[in-house]
Amino acid sequence: MLFFTFCLSVQSNDDIKEDEIEIEADELVYNKDEKLLSANGNVYIKQDDLRLVTDQVIYDKENNYLYAM
């Protein structure tokens, strides 16, 4: 099991809030050129009181999007 933590910036009005997101998965792969993090197998995501369990997630760091599949 691999573990990865990153901060996601959320902008609301004039306030910017940093929210930490934790990702656990069987496999984590980061593509530096495309700024994409792929999490595969038994993916568990935690942010504050929210939880997501899925088979695959792709995090697009440049556009700040998280895709669950």
HTML snippet that shows the backbone in 3Dmol.js (N, CA, C, O; Angstrom):
<script src="https://3Dmol.org/build/3Dmol-min.js"></script>
<div id="view" style="width:600px;height:400px;position:relative"></div>
<script>
const pdb = `
ATOM      1  N   MET A   1       0.847  -1.165   0.000  1.00  0.00           N
ATOM      2  CA  MET A   1       0.000   0.000   0.000  1.00  0.00           C
ATOM      3  C   MET A   1       0.900   1.237   0.000  1.00  0.00           C
ATOM      4  O   MET A   1       1.799   1.344   0.834  1.00  0.00           O
ATOM      5  N   LEU A   2       0.674   2.145  -0.899  1.00  0.00           N
ATOM      6  CA  LEU A   2       1.427   3.396  -0.979  1.00  0.00           C
ATOM      7  C   LEU A   2       0.548   4.531  -0.506  1.00  0.00           C
ATOM      8  O   LEU A   2      -0.678   4.454  -0.579  1.00  0.00           O
ATOM      9  N   PHE A   3       1.179   5.587  -0.022  1.00  0.00           N
ATOM     10  CA  PHE A   3       0.458   6.700   0.570  1.00  0.00           C
ATOM     11  C   PHE A   3       1.010   8.004   0.007  1.00  0.00           C
ATOM     12  O   PHE A   3       2.225   8.167  -0.100  1.00  0.00           O
ATOM     13  N   PHE A   4       0.131   8.929  -0.352  1.00  0.00           N
ATOM     14  CA  PHE A   4       0.531  10.202  -0.932  1.00  0.00           C
ATOM     15  C   PHE A   4      -0.363  11.293  -0.356  1.00  0.00           C
ATOM     16  O   PHE A   4      -1.577  11.110  -0.266  1.00  0.00           O
ATOM     17  N   THR A   5       0.213  12.410   0.029  1.00  0.00           N
ATOM     18  CA  THR A   5      -0.552  13.542   0.545  1.00  0.00           C
ATOM     19  C   THR A   5      -0.203  14.780  -0.256  1.00  0.00           C
ATOM     20  O   THR A   5       0.965  15.024  -0.561  1.00  0.00           O
ATOM     21  N   PHE A   6      -1.215  15.561  -0.595  1.00  0.00           N
ATOM     22  CA  PHE A   6      -0.971  16.825  -1.277  1.00  0.00           C
ATOM     23  C   PHE A   6      -2.021  17.834  -0.860  1.00  0.00           C
ATOM     24  O   PHE A   6      -3.035  17.477  -0.260  1.00  0.00           O
ATOM     25  N   CYS A   7      -1.777  19.081  -1.178  1.00  0.00           N
ATOM     26  CA  CYS A   7      -2.727  20.140  -0.841  1.00  0.00           C
ATOM     27  C   CYS A   7      -3.430  20.603  -2.101  1.00  0.00           C
ATOM     28  O   CYS A   7      -2.817  20.773  -3.155  1.00  0.00           O
ATOM     29  N   LEU A   8      -4.714  20.799  -1.967  1.00  0.00           N
ATOM     30  CA  LEU A   8      -5.548  21.276  -3.060  1.00  0.00           C
ATOM     31  C   LEU A   8      -5.997  22.674  -2.694  1.00  0.00           C
ATOM     32  O   LEU A   8      -6.589  22.870  -1.633  1.00  0.00           O
ATOM     33  N   SER A   9      -5.729  23.652  -3.549  1.00  0.00           N
ATOM     34  CA  SER A   9      -6.140  25.029  -3.294  1.00  0.00           C
ATOM     35  C   SER A   9      -7.556  25.244  -3.790  1.00  0.00           C
ATOM     36  O   SER A   9      -7.882  24.936  -4.936  1.00  0.00           O
ATOM     37  N   VAL A  10      -8.380  25.768  -2.927  1.00  0.00           N
ATOM     38  CA  VAL A  10      -9.755  26.067  -3.277  1.00  0.00           C
ATOM     39  C   VAL A  10      -9.965  27.551  -3.089  1.00  0.00           C
ATOM     40  O   VAL A  10      -9.690  28.090  -2.017  1.00  0.00           O
ATOM     41  N   GLN A  11     -10.453  28.219  -4.126  1.00  0.00           N
ATOM     42  CA  GLN A  11     -10.641  29.661  -4.042  1.00  0.00           C
ATOM     43  C   GLN A  11     -12.123  29.978  -3.935  1.00  0.00           C
ATOM     44  O   GLN A  11     -12.922  29.522  -4.753  1.00  0.00           O
ATOM     45  N   SER A  12     -12.485  30.751  -2.935  1.00  0.00           N
ATOM     46  CA  SER A  12     -13.859  31.163  -2.713  1.00  0.00           C
ATOM     47  C   SER A  12     -13.862  32.649  -2.415  1.00  0.00           C
ATOM     48  O   SER A  12     -13.301  33.087  -1.410  1.00  0.00           O
ATOM     49  N   ASN A  13     -14.495  33.430  -3.288  1.00  0.00           N
ATOM     50  CA  ASN A  13     -14.464  34.890  -3.180  1.00  0.00           C
ATOM     51  C   ASN A  13     -13.016  35.352  -3.137  1.00  0.00           C
ATOM     52  O   ASN A  13     -12.255  35.060  -4.060  1.00  0.00           O
ATOM     53  N   ASP A  14     -12.619  36.062  -2.094  1.00  0.00           N
ATOM     54  CA  ASP A  14     -11.238  36.552  -2.004  1.00  0.00           C
ATOM     55  C   ASP A  14     -10.368  35.684  -1.109  1.00  0.00           C
ATOM     56  O   ASP A  14      -9.179  35.954  -0.934  1.00  0.00           O
ATOM     57  N   ASP A  15     -10.964  34.640  -0.543  1.00  0.00           N
ATOM     58  CA  ASP A  15     -10.220  33.766   0.360  1.00  0.00           C
ATOM     59  C   ASP A  15      -9.666  32.572  -0.397  1.00  0.00           C
ATOM     60  O   ASP A  15     -10.338  32.001  -1.256  1.00  0.00           O
ATOM     61  N   ILE A  16      -8.441  32.201  -0.073  1.00  0.00           N
ATOM     62  CA  ILE A  16      -7.850  30.986  -0.628  1.00  0.00           C
ATOM     63  C   ILE A  16      -7.614  30.036   0.532  1.00  0.00           C
ATOM     64  O   ILE A  16      -6.992  30.393   1.532  1.00  0.00           O
ATOM     65  N   LYS A  17      -8.114  28.833   0.383  1.00  0.00           N
ATOM     66  CA  LYS A  17      -8.040  27.824   1.435  1.00  0.00           C
ATOM     67  C   LYS A  17      -7.237  26.634   0.925  1.00  0.00           C
ATOM     68  O   LYS A  17      -7.458  26.166  -0.192  1.00  0.00           O
ATOM     69  N   GLU A  18      -6.324  26.152   1.723  1.00  0.00           N
ATOM     70  CA  GLU A  18      -5.540  24.966   1.388  1.00  0.00           C
ATOM     71  C   GLU A  18      -6.163  23.771   2.096  1.00  0.00           C
ATOM     72  O   GLU A  18      -6.231  23.754   3.325  1.00  0.00           O
ATOM     73  N   ASP A  19      -6.617  22.772   1.345  1.00  0.00           N
ATOM     74  CA  ASP A  19      -7.179  21.552   1.903  1.00  0.00           C
ATOM     75  C   ASP A  19      -6.252  20.398   1.595  1.00  0.00           C
ATOM     76  O   ASP A  19      -5.873  20.183   0.444  1.00  0.00           O
ATOM     77  N   GLU A  20      -5.891  19.658   2.621  1.00  0.00           N
ATOM     78  CA  GLU A  20      -5.026  18.503   2.439  1.00  0.00           C
ATOM     79  C   GLU A  20      -5.859  17.302   2.022  1.00  0.00           C
ATOM     80  O   GLU A  20      -6.911  17.026   2.597  1.00  0.00           O
ATOM     81  N   ILE A  21      -5.373  16.597   1.017  1.00  0.00           N
ATOM     82  CA  ILE A  21      -6.017  15.380   0.545  1.00  0.00           C
ATOM     83  C   ILE A  21      -5.010  14.245   0.678  1.00  0.00           C
ATOM     84  O   ILE A  21      -3.863  14.370   0.251  1.00  0.00           O
ATOM     85  N   GLU A  22      -5.443  13.142   1.270  1.00  0.00           N
ATOM     86  CA  GLU A  22      -4.599  11.959   1.405  1.00  0.00           C
ATOM     87  C   GLU A  22      -5.074  10.894   0.426  1.00  0.00           C
ATOM     88  O   GLU A  22      -6.272  10.635   0.309  1.00  0.00           O
ATOM     89  N   ILE A  23      -4.125  10.278  -0.279  1.00  0.00           N
ATOM     90  CA  ILE A  23      -4.448   9.202  -1.215  1.00  0.00           C
ATOM     91  C   ILE A  23      -3.625   7.976  -0.849  1.00  0.00           C
ATOM     92  O   ILE A  23      -2.404   8.054  -0.719  1.00  0.00           O
ATOM     93  N   GLU A  24      -4.301   6.847  -0.685  1.00  0.00           N
ATOM     94  CA  GLU A  24      -3.639   5.553  -0.479  1.00  0.00           C
ATOM     95  C   GLU A  24      -4.023   4.667  -1.657  1.00  0.00           C
ATOM     96  O   GLU A  24      -5.171   4.689  -2.102  1.00  0.00           O
ATOM     97  N   ALA A  25      -3.072   3.887  -2.162  1.00  0.00           N
ATOM     98  CA  ALA A  25      -3.347   2.998  -3.291  1.00  0.00           C
ATOM     99  C   ALA A  25      -2.276   1.916  -3.369  1.00  0.00           C
ATOM    100  O   ALA A  25      -1.210   2.026  -2.763  1.00  0.00           O
ATOM    101  N   ASP A  26      -2.588   0.860  -4.134  1.00  0.00           N
ATOM    102  CA  ASP A  26      -1.601  -0.190  -4.371  1.00  0.00           C
ATOM    103  C   ASP A  26      -0.447   0.325  -5.219  1.00  0.00           C
ATOM    104  O   ASP A  26       0.695  -0.105  -5.055  1.00  0.00           O
ATOM    105  N   GLU A  27      -0.752   1.250  -6.129  1.00  0.00           N
ATOM    106  CA  GLU A  27       0.274   1.789  -7.037  1.00  0.00           C
ATOM    107  C   GLU A  27       0.038   3.286  -7.247  1.00  0.00           C
ATOM    108  O   GLU A  27      -1.080   3.711  -7.538  1.00  0.00           O
ATOM    109  N   LEU A  28       1.099   4.078  -7.096  1.00  0.00           N
ATOM    110  CA  LEU A  28       1.064   5.509  -7.383  1.00  0.00           C
ATOM    111  C   LEU A  28       2.140   5.821  -8.416  1.00  0.00           C
ATOM    112  O   LEU A  28       3.298   5.438  -8.257  1.00  0.00           O
ATOM    113  N   VAL A  29       1.742   6.526  -9.481  1.00  0.00           N
ATOM    114  CA  VAL A  29       2.682   6.895 -10.538  1.00  0.00           C
ATOM    115  C   VAL A  29       2.517   8.380 -10.821  1.00  0.00           C
ATOM    116  O   VAL A  29       1.406   8.848 -11.070  1.00  0.00           O
ATOM    117  N   TYR A  30       3.631   9.130 -10.783  1.00  0.00           N
ATOM    118  CA  TYR A  30       3.573  10.556 -11.081  1.00  0.00           C
ATOM    119  C   TYR A  30       4.336  10.843 -12.366  1.00  0.00           C
ATOM    120  O   TYR A  30       5.509  10.492 -12.495  1.00  0.00           O
ATOM    121  N   ASN A  31       3.658  11.488 -13.322  1.00  0.00           N
ATOM    122  CA  ASN A  31       4.266  11.895 -14.588  1.00  0.00           C
ATOM    123  C   ASN A  31       4.629  13.376 -14.466  1.00  0.00           C
ATOM    124  O   ASN A  31       3.756  14.243 -14.507  1.00  0.00           O
ATOM    125  N   LYS A  32       5.924  13.655 -14.315  1.00  0.00           N
ATOM    126  CA  LYS A  32       6.385  15.035 -14.120  1.00  0.00           C
ATOM    127  C   LYS A  32       6.084  15.927 -15.314  1.00  0.00           C
ATOM    128  O   LYS A  32       5.716  17.089 -15.142  1.00  0.00           O
ATOM    129  N   ASP A  33       6.236  15.402 -16.509  1.00  0.00           N
ATOM    130  CA  ASP A  33       6.029  16.207 -17.718  1.00  0.00           C
ATOM    131  C   ASP A  33       4.581  16.660 -17.860  1.00  0.00           C
ATOM    132  O   ASP A  33       4.317  17.815 -18.196  1.00  0.00           O
ATOM    133  N   GLU A  34       3.656  15.762 -17.608  1.00  0.00           N
ATOM    134  CA  GLU A  34       2.231  16.073 -17.761  1.00  0.00           C
ATOM    135  C   GLU A  34       1.586  16.515 -16.452  1.00  0.00           C
ATOM    136  O   GLU A  34       0.423  16.918 -16.434  1.00  0.00           O
ATOM    137  N   LYS A  35       2.347  16.440 -15.350  1.00  0.00           N
ATOM    138  CA  LYS A  35       1.860  16.806 -14.019  1.00  0.00           C
ATOM    139  C   LYS A  35       0.597  16.031 -13.655  1.00  0.00           C
ATOM    140  O   LYS A  35      -0.391  16.603 -13.193  1.00  0.00           O
ATOM    141  N   LEU A  36       0.651  14.709 -13.875  1.00  0.00           N
ATOM    142  CA  LEU A  36      -0.467  13.826 -13.566  1.00  0.00           C
ATOM    143  C   LEU A  36      -0.037  12.781 -12.546  1.00  0.00           C
ATOM    144  O   LEU A  36       1.033  12.185 -12.669  1.00  0.00           O
ATOM    145  N   LEU A  37      -0.876  12.564 -11.538  1.00  0.00           N
ATOM    146  CA  LEU A  37      -0.666  11.498 -10.575  1.00  0.00           C
ATOM    147  C   LEU A  37      -1.743  10.456 -10.809  1.00  0.00           C
ATOM    148  O   LEU A  37      -2.932  10.772 -10.785  1.00  0.00           O
ATOM    149  N   SER A  38      -1.330   9.204 -11.038  1.00  0.00           N
ATOM    150  CA  SER A  38      -2.269   8.100 -11.211  1.00  0.00           C
ATOM    151  C   SER A  38      -2.182   7.208  -9.982  1.00  0.00           C
ATOM    152  O   SER A  38      -1.096   6.797  -9.575  1.00  0.00           O
ATOM    153  N   ALA A  39      -3.330   6.916  -9.399  1.00  0.00           N
ATOM    154  CA  ALA A  39      -3.418   5.988  -8.277  1.00  0.00           C
ATOM    155  C   ALA A  39      -4.260   4.811  -8.742  1.00  0.00           C
ATOM    156  O   ALA A  39      -5.377   4.991  -9.228  1.00  0.00           O
ATOM    157  N   ASN A  40      -3.720   3.602  -8.592  1.00  0.00           N
ATOM    158  CA  ASN A  40      -4.394   2.407  -9.108  1.00  0.00           C
ATOM    159  C   ASN A  40      -4.498   1.335  -8.039  1.00  0.00           C
ATOM    160  O   ASN A  40      -3.565   1.117  -7.266  1.00  0.00           O
ATOM    161  N   GLY A  41      -5.655   0.661  -8.005  1.00  0.00           N
ATOM    162  CA  GLY A  41      -5.860  -0.463  -7.102  1.00  0.00           C
ATOM    163  C   GLY A  41      -6.139  -0.070  -5.671  1.00  0.00           C
ATOM    164  O   GLY A  41      -5.288   0.530  -5.014  1.00  0.00           O
ATOM    165  N   ASN A  42      -7.323  -0.401  -5.178  1.00  0.00           N
ATOM    166  CA  ASN A  42      -7.698  -0.128  -3.789  1.00  0.00           C
ATOM    167  C   ASN A  42      -7.418   1.314  -3.386  1.00  0.00           C
ATOM    168  O   ASN A  42      -6.785   1.566  -2.360  1.00  0.00           O
ATOM    169  N   VAL A  43      -7.883   2.245  -4.184  1.00  0.00           N
ATOM    170  CA  VAL A  43      -7.632   3.668  -3.948  1.00  0.00           C
ATOM    171  C   VAL A  43      -8.576   4.176  -2.860  1.00  0.00           C
ATOM    172  O   VAL A  43      -9.789   3.977  -2.922  1.00  0.00           O
ATOM    173  N   TYR A  44      -7.994   4.830  -1.873  1.00  0.00           N
ATOM    174  CA  TYR A  44      -8.742   5.403  -0.751  1.00  0.00           C
ATOM    175  C   TYR A  44      -8.329   6.863  -0.641  1.00  0.00           C
ATOM    176  O   TYR A  44      -7.150   7.165  -0.460  1.00  0.00           O
ATOM    177  N   ILE A  45      -9.294   7.768  -0.749  1.00  0.00           N
ATOM    178  CA  ILE A  45      -9.019   9.203  -0.690  1.00  0.00           C
ATOM    179  C   ILE A  45      -9.741   9.791   0.516  1.00  0.00           C
ATOM    180  O   ILE A  45     -10.907   9.488   0.770  1.00  0.00           O
ATOM    181  N   LYS A  46      -9.028  10.634   1.252  1.00  0.00           N
ATOM    182  CA  LYS A  46      -9.582  11.261   2.447  1.00  0.00           C
ATOM    183  C   LYS A  46      -9.313  12.763   2.393  1.00  0.00           C
ATOM    184  O   LYS A  46      -8.188  13.198   2.149  1.00  0.00           O
ATOM    185  N   GLN A  47     -10.368  13.546   2.626  1.00  0.00           N
ATOM    186  CA  GLN A  47     -10.241  14.998   2.753  1.00  0.00           C
ATOM    187  C   GLN A  47     -11.245  15.440   3.801  1.00  0.00           C
ATOM    188  O   GLN A  47     -12.452  15.304   3.605  1.00  0.00           O
ATOM    189  N   ASP A  48     -10.756  15.963   4.903  1.00  0.00           N
ATOM    190  CA  ASP A  48     -11.616  16.346   6.026  1.00  0.00           C
ATOM    191  C   ASP A  48     -12.558  15.198   6.369  1.00  0.00           C
ATOM    192  O   ASP A  48     -12.088  14.116   6.722  1.00  0.00           O
ATOM    193  N   ASP A  49     -13.869  15.396   6.276  1.00  0.00           N
ATOM    194  CA  ASP A  49     -14.847  14.357   6.594  1.00  0.00           C
ATOM    195  C   ASP A  49     -15.274  13.544   5.377  1.00  0.00           C
ATOM    196  O   ASP A  49     -16.113  12.651   5.499  1.00  0.00           O
ATOM    197  N   LEU A  50     -14.716  13.835   4.218  1.00  0.00           N
ATOM    198  CA  LEU A  50     -15.082  13.134   2.984  1.00  0.00           C
ATOM    199  C   LEU A  50     -14.172  11.941   2.743  1.00  0.00           C
ATOM    200  O   LEU A  50     -12.976  11.994   3.029  1.00  0.00           O
ATOM    201  N   ARG A  51     -14.752  10.851   2.209  1.00  0.00           N
ATOM    202  CA  ARG A  51     -13.989   9.649   1.854  1.00  0.00           C
ATOM    203  C   ARG A  51     -14.436   9.179   0.482  1.00  0.00           C
ATOM    204  O   ARG A  51     -15.610   9.301   0.131  1.00  0.00           O
ATOM    205  N   LEU A  52     -13.502   8.642  -0.296  1.00  0.00           N
ATOM    206  CA  LEU A  52     -13.812   8.069  -1.599  1.00  0.00           C
ATOM    207  C   LEU A  52     -13.004   6.795  -1.752  1.00  0.00           C
ATOM    208  O   LEU A  52     -11.794   6.788  -1.524  1.00  0.00           O
ATOM    209  N   VAL A  53     -13.673   5.714  -2.137  1.00  0.00           N
ATOM    210  CA  VAL A  53     -13.010   4.444  -2.398  1.00  0.00           C
ATOM    211  C   VAL A  53     -13.321   4.071  -3.835  1.00  0.00           C
ATOM    212  O   VAL A  53     -14.486   4.042  -4.232  1.00  0.00           O
ATOM    213  N   THR A  54     -12.285   3.784  -4.622  1.00  0.00           N
ATOM    214  CA  THR A  54     -12.451   3.476  -6.038  1.00  0.00           C
ATOM    215  C   THR A  54     -11.273   2.633  -6.511  1.00  0.00           C
ATOM    216  O   THR A  54     -10.355   2.350  -5.742  1.00  0.00           O
ATOM    217  N   ASP A  55     -11.304   2.233  -7.781  1.00  0.00           N
ATOM    218  CA  ASP A  55     -10.216   1.431  -8.346  1.00  0.00           C
ATOM    219  C   ASP A  55      -9.096   2.272  -8.943  1.00  0.00           C
ATOM    220  O   ASP A  55      -7.934   1.865  -8.933  1.00  0.00           O
ATOM    221  N   GLN A  56      -9.452   3.460  -9.468  1.00  0.00           N
ATOM    222  CA  GLN A  56      -8.436   4.286 -10.118  1.00  0.00           C
ATOM    223  C   GLN A  56      -8.786   5.762  -9.990  1.00  0.00           C
ATOM    224  O   GLN A  56      -9.950   6.152 -10.078  1.00  0.00           O
ATOM    225  N   VAL A  57      -7.753   6.575  -9.780  1.00  0.00           N
ATOM    226  CA  VAL A  57      -7.906   8.031  -9.703  1.00  0.00           C
ATOM    227  C   VAL A  57      -6.764   8.661 -10.479  1.00  0.00           C
ATOM    228  O   VAL A  57      -5.630   8.182 -10.442  1.00  0.00           O
ATOM    229  N   ILE A  58      -7.074   9.730 -11.174  1.00  0.00           N
ATOM    230  CA  ILE A  58      -6.041  10.533 -11.829  1.00  0.00           C
ATOM    231  C   ILE A  58      -6.174  11.957 -11.306  1.00  0.00           C
ATOM    232  O   ILE A  58      -7.249  12.554 -11.363  1.00  0.00           O
ATOM    233  N   TYR A  59      -5.060  12.496 -10.793  1.00  0.00           N
ATOM    234  CA  TYR A  59      -5.040  13.871 -10.314  1.00  0.00           C
ATOM    235  C   TYR A  59      -4.241  14.713 -11.300  1.00  0.00           C
ATOM    236  O   TYR A  59      -3.060  14.456 -11.538  1.00  0.00           O
ATOM    237  N   ASP A  60      -4.895  15.719 -11.871  1.00  0.00           N
ATOM    238  CA  ASP A  60      -4.284  16.658 -12.813  1.00  0.00           C
ATOM    239  C   ASP A  60      -3.854  17.883 -12.011  1.00  0.00           C
ATOM    240  O   ASP A  60      -4.665  18.762 -11.719  1.00  0.00           O
ATOM    241  N   LYS A  61      -2.584  17.930 -11.662  1.00  0.00           N
ATOM    242  CA  LYS A  61      -2.062  18.991 -10.804  1.00  0.00           C
ATOM    243  C   LYS A  61      -2.138  20.357 -11.482  1.00  0.00           C
ATOM    244  O   LYS A  61      -2.439  21.356 -10.829  1.00  0.00           O
ATOM    245  N   GLU A  62      -1.871  20.408 -12.772  1.00  0.00           N
ATOM    246  CA  GLU A  62      -1.852  21.682 -13.491  1.00  0.00           C
ATOM    247  C   GLU A  62      -3.237  22.343 -13.513  1.00  0.00           C
ATOM    248  O   GLU A  62      -3.350  23.557 -13.341  1.00  0.00           O
ATOM    249  N   ASN A  63      -4.288  21.542 -13.725  1.00  0.00           N
ATOM    250  CA  ASN A  63      -5.643  22.079 -13.801  1.00  0.00           C
ATOM    251  C   ASN A  63      -6.425  21.908 -12.500  1.00  0.00           C
ATOM    252  O   ASN A  63      -7.567  22.355 -12.393  1.00  0.00           O
ATOM    253  N   ASN A  64      -5.804  21.257 -11.510  1.00  0.00           N
ATOM    254  CA  ASN A  64      -6.384  21.068 -10.194  1.00  0.00           C
ATOM    255  C   ASN A  64      -7.690  20.270 -10.236  1.00  0.00           C
ATOM    256  O   ASN A  64      -8.674  20.639  -9.595  1.00  0.00           O
ATOM    257  N   TYR A  65      -7.686  19.159 -11.009  1.00  0.00           N
ATOM    258  CA  TYR A  65      -8.844  18.271 -11.121  1.00  0.00           C
ATOM    259  C   TYR A  65      -8.474  16.880 -10.624  1.00  0.00           C
ATOM    260  O   TYR A  65      -7.340  16.427 -10.777  1.00  0.00           O
ATOM    261  N   LEU A  66      -9.458  16.214 -10.024  1.00  0.00           N
ATOM    262  CA  LEU A  66      -9.305  14.854  -9.558  1.00  0.00           C
ATOM    263  C   LEU A  66     -10.383  14.016 -10.237  1.00  0.00           C
ATOM    264  O   LEU A  66     -11.573  14.288 -10.083  1.00  0.00           O
ATOM    265  N   TYR A  67      -9.964  12.990 -10.994  1.00  0.00           N
ATOM    266  CA  TYR A  67     -10.888  12.133 -11.730  1.00  0.00           C
ATOM    267  C   TYR A  67     -10.897  10.744 -11.107  1.00  0.00           C
ATOM    268  O   TYR A  67      -9.849  10.107 -11.002  1.00  0.00           O
ATOM    269  N   ALA A  68     -12.078  10.263 -10.688  1.00  0.00           N
ATOM    270  CA  ALA A  68     -12.219   8.905 -10.151  1.00  0.00           C
ATOM    271  C   ALA A  68     -12.867   8.053 -11.232  1.00  0.00           C
ATOM    272  O   ALA A  68     -13.807   8.486 -11.899  1.00  0.00           O
ATOM    273  N   MET A  69     -12.349   6.823 -11.400  1.00  0.00           N
ATOM    274  CA  MET A  69     -12.871   5.936 -12.439  1.00  0.00           C
ATOM    275  C   MET A  69     -13.286   4.614 -11.855  1.00  0.00           C
ATOM    276  O   MET A  69     -13.751   3.736 -12.582  1.00  0.00           O
TER     277      MET A  69
END
`;
const viewer = $3Dmol.createViewer("view");
viewer.addModel(pdb, "pdb");
viewer.setStyle({}, {cartoon: {color: "spectrum"}});
viewer.zoomTo();
viewer.render();
</script>
